[in-house]
Amino acid sequence: YGGQKKAPATRMATAALIRETFYKTREYMKKQGEKDQPYHMGLEAVAKVLRQEMPLRAHAHRADDIVTAIRIAKEFDVEIIIEHATEGHLIADVLARENVPVILGPTLTTRSKMELKDKDMAAPAILYRHGVRFAMMSDHPVIPSCFLPVYAGLATRFGLPPEQALKIVTVEAAKILGLSDRVGSIASGLDADLVVWSGHPLQLSSRPELVMVDGVAEDVTQ
């Protein structure tokens, strides 16, 4: 959910289309099991959201779009994750009150479109102070995911505590995506994917000295 430089009427049309799709899917779900009900691949995917088997992942930059997405999610009683959330720091109180998680970013970009005009490097610190659950994205492959530590490190320059900066690219991301039973932390029973660094992981001068995938050491000299 979202778009590039859309006029207000177009944004309203996008919200209307989302609602229409949810209503169609509800009717489709009611008729499941009937002999004359054909299988619909697209509506089956949406049905997973309405059954809360997976969250609605809403691509939204602007504050008004974010609020609209939250309103639709509440209307249809579905879980939602806001992705990008460029203006999320402007409505951090709303995100915190509604307990809506955010995947923030990319922050290290230019203001190349209207949706990015209020982009702020202090956004991670602002969301943190308001108690918003959030992680960070690089928008891979637009900006490769290998630069995530740079994003997290820059966030500390603008007020995010270093320990929290490390969490938003590890355990917090895993929790929001529902993967914390496998990855994101160093704990018994989780996937043994580990990296040992020469210094703090968020320092640009730090280098990986040991990389383990599923408990097996990988060659870090390449």
Residue pairs with C-beta under 8 A, 6 or more apart in sequence:
1 14
1 15
1 18
1 56
1 58
1 59
1 60
1 65
1 69
2 14
2 58
2 59
2 60
2 61
2 65
2 84
2 115
3 10
3 11
3 14
4 113
4 115
5 113
5 114
5 115
6 14
11 64
11 65
11 68
15 68
15 72
18 72
19 72
19 75
21 43
21 46
22 46
22 50
22 72
22 76
24 43
25 43
25 46
25 47
25 50
26 50
28 37
28 40
28 43
28 47
29 47
29 50
29 51
31 37
48 54
49 55
49 56
49 78
49 79
50 76
50 78
52 77
52 78
52 79
54 79
55 78
55 79
55 80
55 81
56 69
56 73
56 78
56 79
56 80
56 81
57 80
57 81
57 83
58 66
58 69
58 73
58 80
58 81
58 82
58 83
59 83
59 84
60 66
60 68
60 69
60 82
60 83
60 84
60 85
61 84
61 85
61 86
61 87
61 115
61 116
62 86
62 87
62 115
63 87
63 88
63 90
63 91
66 82
66 85
66 87
66 88
66 91
66 94
66 95
67 91
67 94
69 80
69 82
70 80
70 82
70 94
70 98
70 100
73 79
73 80
73 100
74 98
80 100
81 100
81 101
81 102
81 103
81 176
82 88
82 95
82 100
82 101
82 102
82 103
83 102
83 103
83 137
84 103
84 104
84 105
84 137
84 139
85 95
85 102
85 103
85 104
85 123
85 134
86 115
86 116
86 118
86 119
86 123
87 115
87 118
88 95
88 102
88 104
88 123
88 127
88 132
88 134
89 120
89 122
89 123
89 126
89 127
90 118
92 126
92 127
92 129
92 130
92 132
93 130
95 102
95 127
95 130
95 132
96 130
96 131
96 132
99 133
100 132
100 133
101 132
101 133
101 134
101 135
101 176
102 127
102 132
102 133
102 134
102 135
103 134
103 135
103 136
103 137
103 173
103 176
104 123
104 124
104 127
104 134
104 135
104 136
104 137
104 168
105 136
105 137
105 138
105 139
105 151
106 137
106 138
106 139
106 142
106 143
106 151
107 119
107 121
107 123
107 124
107 136
107 151
107 154
107 155
108 143
108 147
108 150
108 151
108 154
109 116
109 119
109 143
110 116
111 117
111 119
120 126
121 154
121 155
121 157
121 158
122 158
122 159
124 134
124 136
124 155
124 158
124 159
124 160
124 165
124 168
125 155
125 158
125 159
125 160
126 159
127 134
128 134
128 160
128 161
128 164
133 172
133 175
133 176
134 168
134 172
134 176
135 168
135 169
135 172
135 173
135 176
136 148
136 151
136 152
136 155
136 168
136 169
136 173
137 148
138 144
138 145
138 147
138 148
138 151
148 169
149 169
149 201
149 202
150 204
151 169
152 160
152 165
152 166
152 168
152 169
152 202
153 165
153 202
153 203
153 204
155 165
155 168
156 162
156 165
156 202
160 168
162 200
162 202
165 202
166 201
166 202
170 184
170 185
171 180
171 184
171 185
172 184
173 184
174 180
174 182
174 183
174 184
174 185
175 184
181 190
182 190
182 191
183 190
183 191
183 193
184 190
186 194
191 214
192 212
192 213
192 214
192 215
193 212
193 213
193 214
194 210
194 211
194 212
195 201
195 208
195 210
195 211
195 212
196 208
196 209
196 210
196 211
197 206
197 207
197 208
197 209
198 205
198 206
198 207
198 208
198 209
199 205
199 206
200 206
208 220
209 220
210 217
210 220
211 217
211 218
211 220
212 218
